[in-house]
Amino acid sequence: MMRGDRPIDQELDHLRERLLYMASLVERAISQALDSLVKPDVELARRTIEADREVDQLEVEIEEECIRLLALRQPLAGDLRFISRALKITTDLERIGDLAVNICERALELAEEPPLKPYIDIPRMAEMAQSMVRRALEAFVRKDVELALQVCRDDQVVDSLEEQVFRELLTFMIEDPRTVTRAMRISFVSKYLERIADHATNVAENVIYIVEAKDIRHGAYEEQAR
Amino acid sequence: MMRGDRPIDQELDHLRERLLYMASLVERAISQALDSLVKPDVELARRTIEADREVDQLEVEIEEECIRLLALRQPLAGDLRFISRALKITTDLERIGDLAVNICERALELAEEPPLKPYIDIPRMAEMAQSMVRRALEAFVRKDVELALQVCRDDQVVDSLEEQVFRELLTFMIEDPRTVTRAMRISFVSKYLERIADHATNVAENVIYIVEAKDIRHGAYEEQAR
């Protein structure tokens, strides 16, 4: 297929740009949410929560763009798959934005108490989740199956880190009940990061769908990923 | 618009039926997950986890049906909005199925330890979440805005219950460190139910979108809902 030959190509390029821009916003939200937690920085947490509005607005706009393309251009085959998946991806990106907000909310609560311990695994999880979001979107716009499979594999690493954080927090709580409230809030942050990684994985799985027109969701990809 | 006049009407009816059927499966999964937790019933938990495969399969099939309709029927206006939202609703239903599986996983872990206390708020949350799923789907297929707004309002009740459960579990953990592991697992169950209610709310918000062609997501509905 020659690029740029049809009127729809320009519109699809615009759609790709908007998705990448939306992804860049949620990536920044993840990184700011983590900074606001680790420093802690109450002002940054508040600003990051506020900035989520733009992400919400973008979801609505991108959806409208997808529906307009479906209605006016009546795309077929590959384009149809791409647009119908873009519609799903905006939902994943919007949820990632919400989860970054949830991290900020916990950061605000945790900032009012003395630190439990230095954060080690949580920043690692956050960096990984953030990079998964970026690569999943890159894989989607470039239709790069290899990169998408890499994201699916990373999800398993984030899951193990989450398990590890959970177990460590349990020992804190059992040894000293005064840590319970803080440890619970930190365990939620770790859960949020795990869910961000899940959403990035959803995005990546769409790539394999649009490229190979087959559905690797629901665990079927795991064999390939190993 | 006269129903049944156009070939697409029958196909849309079929799509509605499939969505309702998928919703009935996830409703049953929520109720069985709770039974497996409260009794506890390890066998039921395992069967419910196993049954999620059918939900996963349905998501794939309904998506294919939506994309086929978009491609072959080139629907306009109301039908286009309905199909593009159906595409999103299957994702919400599939995630609800996953969350029911997560409840079963916690139920299996909790079944190995003595009960912490009788479950009171969690079954209430589960009944509410289950009823929200049913009404959200009914509202969607019947295009019933009033019913959809009712679901959005109920979400606030589930959120308060979740808060209440969380605080109660904190006191358990602080008073007796031996309860920490169990209390954490129960708090996750309560989070899962809150997220099921969120997904039901997402479905309900789509109704207002397709009926009034405006977007009430991202908090804008709250004024209406009060």
Boltz contact constraints between the chains, C-beta under 6 A:
constraints:
  - contact:
      token1: [A, 56]
      token2: [B, 218]
      max_distance: 6.0
  - contact:
      token1: [A, 60]
      token2: [B, 215]
      max_distance: 6.0
  - contact:
      token1: [A, 67]
      token2: [B, 84]
      max_distance: 6.0
  - contact:
      token1: [A, 70]
      token2: [B, 70]
      max_distance: 6.0
  - contact:
      token1: [A, 71]
      token2: [B, 80]
      max_distance: 6.0
  - contact:
      token1: [A, 74]
      token2: [B, 74]
      max_distance: 6.0
  - contact:
      token1: [A, 76]
      token2: [B, 71]
      max_distance: 6.0
  - contact:
      token1: [A, 80]
      token2: [B, 71]
      max_distance: 6.0
  - contact:
      token1: [A, 84]
      token2: [B, 67]
      max_distance: 6.0
  - contact:
      token1: [A, 173]
      token2: [B, 180]
      max_distance: 6.0
  - contact:
      token1: [A, 174]
      token2: [B, 177]
      max_distance: 6.0
  - contact:
      token1: [A, 174]
      token2: [B, 180]
      max_distance: 6.0
  - contact:
      token1: [A, 177]
      token2: [B, 174]
      max_distance: 6.0
  - contact:
      token1: [A, 177]
      token2: [B, 177]
      max_distance: 6.0
  - contact:
      token1: [A, 180]
      token2: [B, 173]
      max_distance: 6.0
  - contact:
      token1: [A, 180]
      token2: [B, 174]
      max_distance: 6.0
  - contact:
      token1: [A, 215]
      token2: [B, 60]
      max_distance: 6.0
  - contact:
      token1: [A, 218]
      token2: [B, 56]
      max_distance: 6.0
